[in-house]
C-alpha cells in the first residue's frame, strides 16, 4: 500500500489557536450597581463632605392669644465625610512577549485589568458595608441557629424597619397581568445576597418568594435579580460576603444587605474612575525591553443614610452544591 | 537590583510589643538592626535579624547574644517576621478549642496556648455547656481582647448574670478563632456590652470603637436589651429625624462617653436567657458622620494632621492615607510586614528572655525588599 496518511506525513504544525478566548468566570457586581454616584471636583481636597439637613419639629401646639411668639428652632444638619483613596495594579510585559505571542496579549491583559478594577470597586464597597452598616440577625427561620436561616418574616421585618425609617424604595412595583403563573411585584428595596442562598429562596416559593421568571414582566428586572419577597427584590452574586463558620452553631453567616435609595454613596474625583495606562518599552531601561500596562482609580464610599440600610444576617437551611 | 524591585527603609522605637510596618508592598525579604542591642551588648540581645519569604511566615535568622556573653547565631521559629495584606474582610485564623469561660464580669476565656495578644479580635461559636446552659449568648460577637495570659484571655462582657453558666471541661463545639482584619474600614459597626445611663451616656463596646471626639453615632438596641430609647428612630418628637448623639470623651479603646442624656432611659440588660439566643440580634452602635458642633475644626495646626490613628487611644497606628477629617469614613486597608516578639532559638533551645522586636525603647532600623527575580 502506498497511501499517504497523517501517520507518515503529519502536519508540520500540530496546533492552532481557537478563534475565540474562553470566558473568564466573573461574578455579578451588585454593590456598585445600587450605589448613588457622586464625583468630587479636581482640586477639591481629600474628602467629600455630604450635608443632610435635620427635620424641624412640627409646630403642633397652638399659639394661643397672648401675642407672644414661640421660641425659635435652631436648624441642624448632619455632616458625613468620606476620604478618597487610590488603588491600582498593573503588569510588566517584556517586548518579546508582545512580539512573539500569537494571541494579542495587550488586548486581553487590558481587559483583565479593567475587570479586576471593577471588581475591586465592588469588593471595596462590599467590605465597607460589612464593616459599617448595622445588623439584624434573622430569627424567622427554623434551623435553631443564631442567626437562623431566612424566613419570610425576616423580609417583612427588615422592610418594616426601613419603611418606619422613611427610606426610599428603589423600584416601583410591577402590576399583575393576566399571565398564568405570574404575580404582581411590590415596590421594593434591594437585597444584595449570595448565590449560595438561592436554594433557600426556592424553598420559600408559595410562602412569599416570587422568582423573577414569575414576574408579570421581567423588563425591569436586573440581570442578577433572582426574585422577590414582599417588599424586597433579591440580587445575588457569588461574591456576596459570607463569614465562614461564624454562627452560633459554626455555620456560615451571610450578610444580606437590604437597602433603599441613597443608603450608600460611591464617590470618584474628577472622573478619576479609571485610568488605563500603557507605557511603551521605550520608557524602560536603556534597552527598552519592558512595556507596562496598568489601571488606577480613586474611590471613596460612605453610608449616607444609615437609617436606610441593614445587614440582615442569616445562615443557610439547605446544603450547598459542590 | 532589577528595574522593578521595591525597596524601603525606616526606623522605629520598640515598645517591646509586635510592630506593624505599613508599606505599599508586601516584601519578600526584610532586614532589621537593633541599634540599641549593638550599643548595649548584653545577654539575650538580638542585634540583627533577617527574613526571606523562603523561610516561611513567622520565621527569622538572627544574631543572638548567648550567656557567654558571645555573639552567636540563632533562629526564630514563631512570632518572627511575617507579611500581611489586609484588603478583604471576613477572613479568620484557625479554630481553637475553648476549655472554659468564667461566668464573671469581665468574662475570662481559657484556651490552651492560644497565642493571642491584647488587641486581637476573636469570635466564638458553640458555647453550650448543656443543651440549655452555657454562654451561647456571646457566640458570634467579635471581641477585641483586653488582657491575656498564656492560656487565658479576657473579653468585654458581663457574664455574671443569672442566665449565664460557666463553661468548663472543653465542651464539644465550643471554639474560638481570630478575625484577621477586623478594622479595614473605620469607624465600624460595633456590639455594645455596657451602657451607663445618666446626663451623659457611657458606652462599652466589644471591639475597639475607633471613634474620635466629635464622631456622630447612632444606636440599634433591640427590645430585649432594654435601653431602646437610644435608638435613632422612630423619633417621637420630630417625625423622621434620626436621633443621633456624638462622642464627647474617650475613656479607652473600648469605652466612650456620648452626649445623649439617658437619665430616664431603661437600664441596659445584658443578662439574656439562653432560650432567646436563636435569632437574637445584638445591641450595636455605629458611626453616622459628624454633627454641627461636635467635630474638629480643620486648620493646619489642628489634630487632623497627620492622618488619623487607630485604635483611638493606645498603641495607635497611622493609616496609610493622607490627612483626613476626623469623623470621616476612612479606608484602613494596608499591607507590609510585622516584626513579632519571637524568641531566639539557640542550639535547639529557645531563650525566652530574648525578643526579636527588642525591649521597650530599643531603636530598630529596618530595610524591606521585594525582588523582581527570585531563583531557587
Interface residues (C-beta under 8 A of the other chain):
Chain A: X46 X47 X49 X50 X54 X55 X56 X57 X58 X76 X77 X78 X79 X80 X81 X82 X83 X85 X92 X123 X124 X127 X128 X130 X131 X132 X133 X134 X135 X136 X137 X138 X139 X140 X141 X144 X145 X146 X147 X148 X164 X165 X166 X241 X242 X243 X244 X245 X246 X247 X248 X249 X250 X253 X284 X285 X290 X300 X301 X302 X303 X306 X307
Chain B: X3 X4 X88 X89 X90 X92 X95 X123 X125 X126 X127 X136 X139 X140 X173 X175 X177 X183 X184 X185 X186 X187 X188 X189 X216 X218 X220 X232 X233 X234 X237 X238 X239 X240 X241 X242 X244 X277 X278 X279 X280 X281 X282 X284 X286 X287 X288 X289 X290 X291 X292 X295 X321 X322 X323 X324 X325 X327 X328 X329 X330 X331 X333
